[in-house]
């Protein structure tokens, strides 16, 4: 969907969960012979062109866990076993974020990234969450343009924004209405526990990124006795789901933007954007105003001011944002654009989806199903969105109106159950980069506060969405490795310091690894 930016449990064996909100924390017991818990996965090689050790299977789970003998859906799972049975601790479920991200190939990816002492402790288990990819995928029948939710607020176009939001909700209801209410985080957590049961495990360990941190947190509250070693990387604040998590993109883009202006000013001789932060800021906003009047021809594409603002995530990476803005400035002035686009992907961050990308709306459909269906906290009156967007455009000029503008959730059906309260102790490890565009630091800190008993590893100066294994030089990798290897949480929260980035995004002796997750840019 949307413009791209750098930077988105069922009961124990013999028990069946209920979705009745009043029983949310104490899942009701059901017949121990429930069919979905008696399954034995039929493992087979995932593909002839992939390693034989990478196996896939499909299991059945109830669409509605209140009616376990009713309609079922498929959940596609995968695994790569530990090759050292003597050191095997258990299974490690993996989730890439989203909502709407596919996790089926994560064992294959992680097998090549994890240190040996971590890797040999686990069977790596991937899965496509319900509604995603190979797991009974849903669709809303959306056209490509309908998948973009980065919509700036303007009084003259707000009625069109309302029509878009209503259309998306109506199309989703028409296309997948019988399934949509059950594509939620709580039901995905129940699916995780079904996976645990059919694998014959008493507990599961877990590595979840971005939205996957909220999924892991929900599991830890629904099934605390089943929660083993959980790493929640790039945290979603449970108190902000879900409108607040979109709005935090706006509030936290402002300090990131200020940090960028300082970085660029210190290198004014190289990039020519201004010799103090205010001058850099003035240069940027001058470009936005100019592009609003007349789009900038940037490598043959017309860039508007709204497109520039919507790329707010790039400013969390000063070493990459600066050459991009310098290239835009050169383009606006009719000069050669220089090295501004030498950093891979910067043009995409600014200009959004390309013609080569598939137009499937599966990820978008699941995104809205979860974001709208997890909580009833979305305003139902269009006037509130208009007021909030107008106010936040002034208060948070980079992205405030995009974040607070109307979304399809305004017209979504009411959730079938309440959000999960975070009341139980959770001995889990939360992990965070200081400068994360999708789940900013304040969000990761909120997750840490919400999970009583958790510890936090903070990579000071760390940039990017996703920490563990994303960067070989990250100071956070060592304490995460230690926890996954021993199961012992740090005695207290850990704050370490990453080496600073240089121009082009390189830092220290390590370089970011090309890990294609969490989720999709623009999601959690």
Secondary structure by P-SEA (a helix, b strand, c coil): ccccccccccccccbbbbccccccccccccccccccccccccccccccccccccccbbbbbbccccccccbbbbbbbbbbcccccccccbbbbbbcccccccccaaaaaaaacccaaaaaaccbbbbccccccccccccccccccccccbbbbbccaaaaaaaaaaaaaaaaaaacccccccccaaaaaaaaaaaaaaacccccccccccaaaaaaaaaaaaccccccbbbbccccccccccaaaaaaaaaaaaaaaaaaaaaaaaacccccccccaaaaaaaaaaaaaaaaabbbbcccccccaaaaaacccccccaaaaaaaaaaaaaaaacccccccccccccccccccccccccccaaaaaaaaaaaaaacccccccaaaaaaaaaaaaaaccccccccccccccccccccccccccccccccbbbbbbcccccccaaaaaaaaaacccbbbbbbccccccccccccccccaaaaaaaaaacccccccbbbbbccccccccccccccccccccccccccc
